[in-house]
Amino acid sequence: MRGLAATIERLRIDRQLEEALAAGGDPLHLAAVFGVSEDTAIRYATNARILLQTPPRPPH
């Protein structure tokens, strides 16, 4: 993956947030799927709930 803008860390974060969105912001689901701590699962779930409640912006 050398020379690419994406890093493994960025891909991991993106994948966890995508799963949080798909699961409707369920921290228990995130903890079970990714084996993350409660605090991490809650943080991703909270961010997902905020994104799910925010109306989409129109394209420019």
mmCIF file of the N, C-alpha and C atoms, coordinates in Angstrom:
data_MODEL
# 
_entry.id   MODEL 
# 
loop_
_atom_site.group_PDB 
_atom_site.id 
_atom_site.type_symbol 
_atom_site.label_atom_id 
_atom_site.label_alt_id 
_atom_site.label_comp_id 
_atom_site.label_asym_id 
_atom_site.label_entity_id 
_atom_site.label_seq_id 
_atom_site.pdbx_PDB_ins_code 
_atom_site.Cartn_x 
_atom_site.Cartn_y 
_atom_site.Cartn_z 
_atom_site.occupancy 
_atom_site.B_iso_or_equiv 
_atom_site.pdbx_formal_charge 
_atom_site.auth_seq_id 
_atom_site.auth_comp_id 
_atom_site.auth_asym_id 
_atom_site.auth_atom_id 
_atom_site.pdbx_PDB_model_num 
ATOM 1   N N  . MET A 1 1  ? 0.817   -1.192 0.000  1.00 0.00 ? 1  MET A N  1 
ATOM 2   C CA . MET A 1 1  ? 0.000   0.000  0.000  1.00 0.00 ? 1  MET A CA 1 
ATOM 3   C C  . MET A 1 1  ? 0.863   1.261  0.000  1.00 0.00 ? 1  MET A C  1 
ATOM 4   N N  . ARG A 1 2  ? 2.090   1.104  -0.276 1.00 0.00 ? 2  ARG A N  1 
ATOM 5   C CA . ARG A 1 2  ? 2.976   2.268  -0.309 1.00 0.00 ? 2  ARG A CA 1 
ATOM 6   C C  . ARG A 1 2  ? 2.556   3.226  -1.420 1.00 0.00 ? 2  ARG A C  1 
ATOM 7   N N  . GLY A 1 3  ? 2.646   4.503  -1.101 1.00 0.00 ? 3  GLY A N  1 
ATOM 8   C CA . GLY A 1 3  ? 2.303   5.511  -2.084 1.00 0.00 ? 3  GLY A CA 1 
ATOM 9   C C  . GLY A 1 3  ? 0.820   5.851  -2.146 1.00 0.00 ? 3  GLY A C  1 
ATOM 10  N N  . LEU A 1 4  ? -0.007  5.106  -1.427 1.00 0.00 ? 4  LEU A N  1 
ATOM 11  C CA . LEU A 1 4  ? -1.435  5.390  -1.413 1.00 0.00 ? 4  LEU A CA 1 
ATOM 12  C C  . LEU A 1 4  ? -1.766  6.310  -0.246 1.00 0.00 ? 4  LEU A C  1 
ATOM 13  N N  . ALA A 1 5  ? -2.791  7.126  -0.422 1.00 0.00 ? 5  ALA A N  1 
ATOM 14  C CA . ALA A 1 5  ? -3.198  8.062  0.634  1.00 0.00 ? 5  ALA A CA 1 
ATOM 15  C C  . ALA A 1 5  ? -3.817  7.328  1.825  1.00 0.00 ? 5  ALA A C  1 
ATOM 16  N N  . ALA A 1 6  ? -4.399  6.185  1.584  1.00 0.00 ? 6  ALA A N  1 
ATOM 17  C CA . ALA A 1 6  ? -5.047  5.433  2.654  1.00 0.00 ? 6  ALA A CA 1 
ATOM 18  C C  . ALA A 1 6  ? -4.018  4.655  3.456  1.00 0.00 ? 6  ALA A C  1 
ATOM 19  N N  . THR A 1 7  ? -4.219  4.621  4.751  1.00 0.00 ? 7  THR A N  1 
ATOM 20  C CA . THR A 1 7  ? -3.378  3.810  5.614  1.00 0.00 ? 7  THR A CA 1 
ATOM 21  C C  . THR A 1 7  ? -4.244  2.722  6.234  1.00 0.00 ? 7  THR A C  1 
ATOM 22  N N  . ILE A 1 8  ? -3.617  1.746  6.800  1.00 0.00 ? 8  ILE A N  1 
ATOM 23  C CA . ILE A 1 8  ? -4.361  0.681  7.476  1.00 0.00 ? 8  ILE A CA 1 
ATOM 24  C C  . ILE A 1 8  ? -5.217  1.264  8.598  1.00 0.00 ? 8  ILE A C  1 
ATOM 25  N N  . GLU A 1 9  ? -4.665  2.211  9.319  1.00 0.00 ? 9  GLU A N  1 
ATOM 26  C CA . GLU A 1 9  ? -5.403  2.849  10.417 1.00 0.00 ? 9  GLU A CA 1 
ATOM 27  C C  . GLU A 1 9  ? -6.635  3.586  9.893  1.00 0.00 ? 9  GLU A C  1 
ATOM 28  N N  . ARG A 1 10 ? -6.496  4.313  8.802  1.00 0.00 ? 10 ARG A N  1 
ATOM 29  C CA . ARG A 1 10 ? -7.634  5.023  8.230  1.00 0.00 ? 10 ARG A CA 1 
ATOM 30  C C  . ARG A 1 10 ? -8.698  4.044  7.719  1.00 0.00 ? 10 ARG A C  1 
ATOM 31  N N  . LEU A 1 11 ? -8.261  2.955  7.135  1.00 0.00 ? 11 LEU A N  1 
ATOM 32  C CA . LEU A 1 11 ? -9.203  1.944  6.667  1.00 0.00 ? 11 LEU A CA 1 
ATOM 33  C C  . LEU A 1 11 ? -9.948  1.296  7.831  1.00 0.00 ? 11 LEU A C  1 
ATOM 34  N N  . ARG A 1 12 ? -9.233  1.030  8.927  1.00 0.00 ? 12 ARG A N  1 
ATOM 35  C CA . ARG A 1 12 ? -9.866  0.448  10.107 1.00 0.00 ? 12 ARG A CA 1 
ATOM 36  C C  . ARG A 1 12 ? -10.923 1.387  10.675 1.00 0.00 ? 12 ARG A C  1 
ATOM 37  N N  . ILE A 1 13 ? -10.585 2.658  10.799 1.00 0.00 ? 13 ILE A N  1 
ATOM 38  C CA . ILE A 1 13 ? -11.524 3.654  11.327 1.00 0.00 ? 13 ILE A CA 1 
ATOM 39  C C  . ILE A 1 13 ? -12.748 3.762  10.422 1.00 0.00 ? 13 ILE A C  1 
ATOM 40  N N  . ASP A 1 14 ? -12.517 3.811  9.123  1.00 0.00 ? 14 ASP A N  1 
ATOM 41  C CA . ASP A 1 14 ? -13.614 3.906  8.173  1.00 0.00 ? 14 ASP A CA 1 
ATOM 42  C C  . ASP A 1 14 ? -14.531 2.697  8.268  1.00 0.00 ? 14 ASP A C  1 
ATOM 43  N N  . ARG A 1 15 ? -13.938 1.526  8.377  1.00 0.00 ? 15 ARG A N  1 
ATOM 44  C CA . ARG A 1 15 ? -14.731 0.288  8.462  1.00 0.00 ? 15 ARG A CA 1 
ATOM 45  C C  . ARG A 1 15 ? -15.574 0.253  9.733  1.00 0.00 ? 15 ARG A C  1 
ATOM 46  N N  . GLN A 1 16 ? -14.979 0.679  10.855 1.00 0.00 ? 16 GLN A N  1 
ATOM 47  C CA . GLN A 1 16 ? -15.723 0.676  12.119 1.00 0.00 ? 16 GLN A CA 1 
ATOM 48  C C  . GLN A 1 16 ? -16.865 1.689  12.093 1.00 0.00 ? 16 GLN A C  1 
ATOM 49  N N  . LEU A 1 17 ? -16.625 2.859  11.524 1.00 0.00 ? 17 LEU A N  1 
ATOM 50  C CA . LEU A 1 17 ? -17.697 3.849  11.435 1.00 0.00 ? 17 LEU A CA 1 
ATOM 51  C C  . LEU A 1 17 ? -18.788 3.363  10.492 1.00 0.00 ? 17 LEU A C  1 
ATOM 52  N N  . GLU A 1 18 ? -18.422 2.761  9.369  1.00 0.00 ? 18 GLU A N  1 
ATOM 53  C CA . GLU A 1 18 ? -19.420 2.227  8.440  1.00 0.00 ? 18 GLU A CA 1 
ATOM 54  C C  . GLU A 1 18 ? -20.286 1.163  9.119  1.00 0.00 ? 18 GLU A C  1 
ATOM 55  N N  . GLU A 1 19 ? -19.664 0.307  9.909  1.00 0.00 ? 19 GLU A N  1 
ATOM 56  C CA . GLU A 1 19 ? -20.415 -0.722 10.637 1.00 0.00 ? 19 GLU A CA 1 
ATOM 57  C C  . GLU A 1 19 ? -21.314 -0.077 11.686 1.00 0.00 ? 19 GLU A C  1 
ATOM 58  N N  . ALA A 1 20 ? -20.828 0.958  12.347 1.00 0.00 ? 20 ALA A N  1 
ATOM 59  C CA . ALA A 1 20 ? -21.642 1.668  13.337 1.00 0.00 ? 20 ALA A CA 1 
ATOM 60  C C  . ALA A 1 20 ? -22.879 2.276  12.680 1.00 0.00 ? 20 ALA A C  1 
ATOM 61  N N  . LEU A 1 21 ? -22.706 2.843  11.504 1.00 0.00 ? 21 LEU A N  1 
ATOM 62  C CA . LEU A 1 21 ? -23.843 3.405  10.771 1.00 0.00 ? 21 LEU A CA 1 
ATOM 63  C C  . LEU A 1 21 ? -24.823 2.304  10.365 1.00 0.00 ? 21 LEU A C  1 
ATOM 64  N N  . ALA A 1 22 ? -24.299 1.193  9.866  1.00 0.00 ? 22 ALA A N  1 
ATOM 65  C CA . ALA A 1 22 ? -25.152 0.088  9.419  1.00 0.00 ? 22 ALA A CA 1 
ATOM 66  C C  . ALA A 1 22 ? -25.920 -0.536 10.589 1.00 0.00 ? 22 ALA A C  1 
ATOM 67  N N  . ALA A 1 23 ? -25.310 -0.517 11.775 1.00 0.00 ? 23 ALA A N  1 
ATOM 68  C CA . ALA A 1 23 ? -25.944 -1.120 12.957 1.00 0.00 ? 23 ALA A CA 1 
ATOM 69  C C  . ALA A 1 23 ? -26.814 -0.118 13.714 1.00 0.00 ? 23 ALA A C  1 
ATOM 70  N N  . GLY A 1 24 ? -26.983 1.071  13.150 1.00 0.00 ? 24 GLY A N  1 
ATOM 71  C CA . GLY A 1 24 ? -27.844 2.057  13.788 1.00 0.00 ? 24 GLY A CA 1 
ATOM 72  C C  . GLY A 1 24 ? -27.259 2.650  15.057 1.00 0.00 ? 24 GLY A C  1 
ATOM 73  N N  . GLY A 1 25 ? -25.959 2.587  15.208 1.00 0.00 ? 25 GLY A N  1 
ATOM 74  C CA . GLY A 1 25 ? -25.313 3.170  16.382 1.00 0.00 ? 25 GLY A CA 1 
ATOM 75  C C  . GLY A 1 25 ? -25.405 2.294  17.621 1.00 0.00 ? 25 GLY A C  1 
ATOM 76  N N  . ASP A 1 26 ? -25.343 0.992  17.443 1.00 0.00 ? 26 ASP A N  1 
ATOM 77  C CA . ASP A 1 26 ? -25.423 0.037  18.561 1.00 0.00 ? 26 ASP A CA 1 
ATOM 78  C C  . ASP A 1 26 ? -24.025 -0.283 19.084 1.00 0.00 ? 26 ASP A C  1 
ATOM 79  N N  . PRO A 1 27 ? -23.660 0.239  20.268 1.00 0.00 ? 27 PRO A N  1 
ATOM 80  C CA . PRO A 1 27 ? -22.308 0.005  20.775 1.00 0.00 ? 27 PRO A CA 1 
ATOM 81  C C  . PRO A 1 27 ? -22.027 -1.460 21.110 1.00 0.00 ? 27 PRO A C  1 
ATOM 82  N N  . LEU A 1 28 ? -23.027 -2.199 21.544 1.00 0.00 ? 28 LEU A N  1 
ATOM 83  C CA . LEU A 1 28 ? -22.827 -3.612 21.865 1.00 0.00 ? 28 LEU A CA 1 
ATOM 84  C C  . LEU A 1 28 ? -22.439 -4.395 20.605 1.00 0.00 ? 28 LEU A C  1 
ATOM 85  N N  . HIS A 1 29 ? -23.092 -4.074 19.514 1.00 0.00 ? 29 HIS A N  1 
ATOM 86  C CA . HIS A 1 29 ? -22.766 -4.724 18.234 1.00 0.00 ? 29 HIS A CA 1 
ATOM 87  C C  . HIS A 1 29 ? -21.309 -4.452 17.848 1.00 0.00 ? 29 HIS A C  1 
ATOM 88  N N  . LEU A 1 30 ? -20.895 -3.195 17.977 1.00 0.00 ? 30 LEU A N  1 
ATOM 89  C CA . LEU A 1 30 ? -19.522 -2.824 17.621 1.00 0.00 ? 30 LEU A CA 1 
ATOM 90  C C  . LEU A 1 30 ? -18.501 -3.533 18.496 1.00 0.00 ? 30 LEU A C  1 
ATOM 91  N N  . ALA A 1 31 ? -18.775 -3.601 19.790 1.00 0.00 ? 31 ALA A N  1 
ATOM 92  C CA . ALA A 1 31 ? -17.858 -4.277 20.703 1.00 0.00 ? 31 ALA A CA 1 
ATOM 93  C C  . ALA A 1 31 ? -17.736 -5.756 20.344 1.00 0.00 ? 31 ALA A C  1 
ATOM 94  N N  . ALA A 1 32 ? -18.858 -6.364 19.982 1.00 0.00 ? 32 ALA A N  1 
ATOM 95  C CA . ALA A 1 32 ? -18.849 -7.789 19.641 1.00 0.00 ? 32 ALA A CA 1 
ATOM 96  C C  . ALA A 1 32 ? -18.137 -8.051 18.310 1.00 0.00 ? 32 ALA A C  1 
ATOM 97  N N  . VAL A 1 33 ? -18.399 -7.224 17.316 1.00 0.00 ? 33 VAL A N  1 
ATOM 98  C CA . VAL A 1 33 ? -17.839 -7.442 15.979 1.00 0.00 ? 33 VAL A CA 1 
ATOM 99  C C  . VAL A 1 33 ? -16.342 -7.156 15.935 1.00 0.00 ? 33 VAL A C  1 
ATOM 100 N N  . PHE A 1 34 ? -15.923 -6.049 16.577 1.00 0.00 ? 34 PHE A N  1 
ATOM 101 C CA . PHE A 1 34 ? -14.532 -5.620 16.462 1.00 0.00 ? 34 PHE A CA 1 
ATOM 102 C C  . PHE A 1 34 ? -13.693 -5.915 17.698 1.00 0.00 ? 34 PHE A C  1 
ATOM 103 N N  . GLY A 1 35 ? -14.316 -6.323 18.783 1.00 0.00 ? 35 GLY A N  1 
ATOM 104 C CA . GLY A 1 35 ? -13.568 -6.598 20.009 1.00 0.00 ? 35 GLY A CA 1 
ATOM 105 C C  . GLY A 1 35 ? -12.950 -5.338 20.609 1.00 0.00 ? 35 GLY A C  1 
ATOM 106 N N  . VAL A 1 36 ? -13.617 -4.195 20.414 1.00 0.00 ? 36 VAL A N  1 
ATOM 107 C CA . VAL A 1 36 ? -13.114 -2.930 20.963 1.00 0.00 ? 36 VAL A CA 1 
ATOM 108 C C  . VAL A 1 36 ? -13.641 -2.737 22.380 1.00 0.00 ? 36 VAL A C  1 
ATOM 109 N N  . SER A 1 37 ? -13.028 -1.818 23.096 1.00 0.00 ? 37 SER A N  1 
ATOM 110 C CA . SER A 1 37 ? -13.451 -1.527 24.466 1.00 0.00 ? 37 SER A CA 1 
ATOM 111 C C  . SER A 1 37 ? -14.833 -0.863 24.457 1.00 0.00 ? 37 SER A C  1 
ATOM 112 N N  . GLU A 1 38 ? -15.455 -0.835 25.627 1.00 0.00 ? 38 GLU A N  1 
ATOM 113 C CA . GLU A 1 38 ? -16.763 -0.189 25.754 1.00 0.00 ? 38 GLU A CA 1 
ATOM 114 C C  . GLU A 1 38 ? -16.681 1.279  25.357 1.00 0.00 ? 38 GLU A C  1 
ATOM 115 N N  . ASP A 1 39 ? -15.643 1.961  25.830 1.00 0.00 ? 39 ASP A N  1 
ATOM 116 C CA . ASP A 1 39 ? -15.493 3.387  25.528 1.00 0.00 ? 39 ASP A CA 1 
ATOM 117 C C  . ASP A 1 39 ? -15.370 3.632  24.023 1.00 0.00 ? 39 ASP A C  1 
ATOM 118 N N  . THR A 1 40 ? -14.596 2.810  23.359 1.00 0.00 ? 40 THR A N  1 
ATOM 119 C CA . THR A 1 40 ? -14.431 2.960  21.914 1.00 0.00 ? 40 THR A CA 1 
ATOM 120 C C  . THR A 1 40 ? -15.740 2.669  21.192 1.00 0.00 ? 40 THR A C  1 
ATOM 121 N N  . ALA A 1 41 ? -16.430 1.626  21.583 1.00 0.00 ? 41 ALA A N  1 
ATOM 122 C CA . ALA A 1 41 ? -17.711 1.279  20.961 1.00 0.00 ? 41 ALA A CA 1 
ATOM 123 C C  . ALA A 1 41 ? -18.731 2.395  21.162 1.00 0.00 ? 41 ALA A C  1 
ATOM 124 N N  . ILE A 1 42 ? -18.763 2.960  22.347 1.00 0.00 ? 42 ILE A N  1 
ATOM 125 C CA . ILE A 1 42 ? -19.704 4.047  22.624 1.00 0.00 ? 42 ILE A CA 1 
ATOM 126 C C  . ILE A 1 42 ? -19.356 5.276  21.791 1.00 0.00 ? 42 ILE A C  1 
ATOM 127 N N  . ARG A 1 43 ? -18.081 5.578  21.656 1.00 0.00 ? 43 ARG A N  1 
ATOM 128 C CA . ARG A 1 43 ? -17.656 6.739  20.867 1.00 0.00 ? 43 ARG A CA 1 
ATOM 129 C C  . ARG A 1 43 ? -18.086 6.586  19.410 1.00 0.00 ? 43 ARG A C  1 
ATOM 130 N N  . TYR A 1 44 ? -17.838 5.417  18.819 1.00 0.00 ? 44 TYR A N  1 
ATOM 131 C CA . TYR A 1 44 ? -18.254 5.189  17.434 1.00 0.00 ? 44 TYR A CA 1 
ATOM 132 C C  . TYR A 1 44 ? -19.781 5.213  17.312 1.00 0.00 ? 44 TYR A C  1 
ATOM 133 N N  . ALA A 1 45 ? -20.474 4.613  18.247 1.00 0.00 ? 45 ALA A N  1 
ATOM 134 C CA . ALA A 1 45 ? -21.937 4.571  18.204 1.00 0.00 ? 45 ALA A CA 1 
ATOM 135 C C  . ALA A 1 45 ? -22.530 5.976  18.322 1.00 0.00 ? 45 ALA A C  1 
ATOM 136 N N  . THR A 1 46 ? -21.964 6.788  19.188 1.00 0.00 ? 46 THR A N  1 
ATOM 137 C CA . THR A 1 46 ? -22.447 8.164  19.346 1.00 0.00 ? 46 THR A CA 1 
ATOM 138 C C  . THR A 1 46 ? -22.254 8.948  18.064 1.00 0.00 ? 46 THR A C  1 
ATOM 139 N N  . ASN A 1 47 ? -21.073 8.837  17.469 1.00 0.00 ? 47 ASN A N  1 
ATOM 140 C CA . ASN A 1 47 ? -20.818 9.531  16.206 1.00 0.00 ? 47 ASN A CA 1 
ATOM 141 C C  . ASN A 1 47 ? -21.751 9.041  15.103 1.00 0.00 ? 47 ASN A C  1 
ATOM 142 N N  . ALA A 1 48 ? -22.004 7.753  15.065 1.00 0.00 ? 48 ALA A N  1 
ATOM 143 C CA . ALA A 1 48 ? -22.908 7.202  14.052 1.00 0.00 ? 48 ALA A CA 1 
ATOM 144 C C  . ALA A 1 48 ? -24.323 7.734  14.239 1.00 0.00 ? 48 ALA A C  1 
ATOM 145 N N  . ARG A 1 49 ? -24.804 7.788  15.486 1.00 0.00 ? 49 ARG A N  1 
ATOM 146 C CA . ARG A 1 49 ? -26.149 8.304  15.735 1.00 0.00 ? 49 ARG A CA 1 
ATOM 147 C C  . ARG A 1 49 ? -26.268 9.763  15.303 1.00 0.00 ? 49 ARG A C  1 
ATOM 148 N N  . ILE A 1 50 ? -25.231 10.545 15.562 1.00 0.00 ? 50 ILE A N  1 
ATOM 149 C CA . ILE A 1 50 ? -25.240 11.952 15.140 1.00 0.00 ? 50 ILE A CA 1 
ATOM 150 C C  . ILE A 1 50 ? -25.315 12.041 13.616 1.00 0.00 ? 50 ILE A C  1 
ATOM 151 N N  . LEU A 1 51 ? -24.499 11.248 12.931 1.00 0.00 ? 51 LEU A N  1 
ATOM 152 C CA . LEU A 1 51 ? -24.515 11.261 11.471 1.00 0.00 ? 51 LEU A CA 1 
ATOM 153 C C  . LEU A 1 51 ? -25.861 10.789 10.919 1.00 0.00 ? 51 LEU A C  1 
ATOM 154 N N  . LEU A 1 52 ? -26.449 9.796  11.545 1.00 0.00 ? 52 LEU A N  1 
ATOM 155 C CA . LEU A 1 52 ? -27.728 9.274  11.074 1.00 0.00 ? 52 LEU A CA 1 
ATOM 156 C C  . LEU A 1 52 ? -28.856 10.281 11.265 1.00 0.00 ? 52 LEU A C  1 
ATOM 157 N N  . GLN A 1 53 ? -28.746 11.160 12.243 1.00 0.00 ? 53 GLN A N  1 
ATOM 158 C CA . GLN A 1 53 ? -29.783 12.158 12.515 1.00 0.00 ? 53 GLN A CA 1 
ATOM 159 C C  . GLN A 1 53 ? -29.576 13.459 11.738 1.00 0.00 ? 53 GLN A C  1 
ATOM 160 N N  . THR A 1 54 ? -28.406 13.629 11.145 1.00 0.00 ? 54 THR A N  1 
ATOM 161 C CA . THR A 1 54 ? -28.084 14.853 10.410 1.00 0.00 ? 54 THR A CA 1 
ATOM 162 C C  . THR A 1 54 ? -28.587 14.735 8.983  1.00 0.00 ? 54 THR A C  1 
ATOM 163 N N  . PRO A 1 55 ? -29.405 15.703 8.538  1.00 0.00 ? 55 PRO A N  1 
ATOM 164 C CA . PRO A 1 55 ? -29.871 15.616 7.151  1.00 0.00 ? 55 PRO A CA 1 
ATOM 165 C C  . PRO A 1 55 ? -28.713 15.743 6.171  1.00 0.00 ? 55 PRO A C  1 
ATOM 166 N N  . PRO A 1 56 ? -28.760 15.027 5.081  1.00 0.00 ? 56 PRO A N  1 
ATOM 167 C CA . PRO A 1 56 ? -27.671 15.110 4.082  1.00 0.00 ? 56 PRO A CA 1 
ATOM 168 C C  . PRO A 1 56 ? -27.613 16.504 3.468  1.00 0.00 ? 56 PRO A C  1 
ATOM 169 N N  . ARG A 1 57 ? -26.392 16.933 3.174  1.00 0.00 ? 57 ARG A N  1 
ATOM 170 C CA . ARG A 1 57 ? -26.204 18.222 2.503  1.00 0.00 ? 57 ARG A CA 1 
ATOM 171 C C  . ARG A 1 57 ? -26.353 18.032 1.008  1.00 0.00 ? 57 ARG A C  1 
ATOM 172 N N  . PRO A 1 58 ? -26.964 19.014 0.347  1.00 0.00 ? 58 PRO A N  1 
ATOM 173 C CA . PRO A 1 58 ? -27.076 18.886 -1.121 1.00 0.00 ? 58 PRO A CA 1 
ATOM 174 C C  . PRO A 1 58 ? -25.684 19.006 -1.757 1.00 0.00 ? 58 PRO A C  1 
ATOM 175 N N  . PRO A 1 59 ? -25.482 18.331 -2.890 1.00 0.00 ? 59 PRO A N  1 
ATOM 176 C CA . PRO A 1 59 ? -24.185 18.414 -3.569 1.00 0.00 ? 59 PRO A CA 1 
ATOM 177 C C  . PRO A 1 59 ? -23.958 19.824 -4.084 1.00 0.00 ? 59 PRO A C  1 
ATOM 178 N N  . HIS A 1 60 ? -22.703 20.195 -4.219 1.00 0.00 ? 60 HIS A N  1 
ATOM 179 C CA . HIS A 1 60 ? -22.346 21.542 -4.708 1.00 0.00 ? 60 HIS A CA 1 
ATOM 180 C C  . HIS A 1 60 ? -22.485 21.631 -6.181 1.00 0.00 ? 60 HIS A C  1 
# 
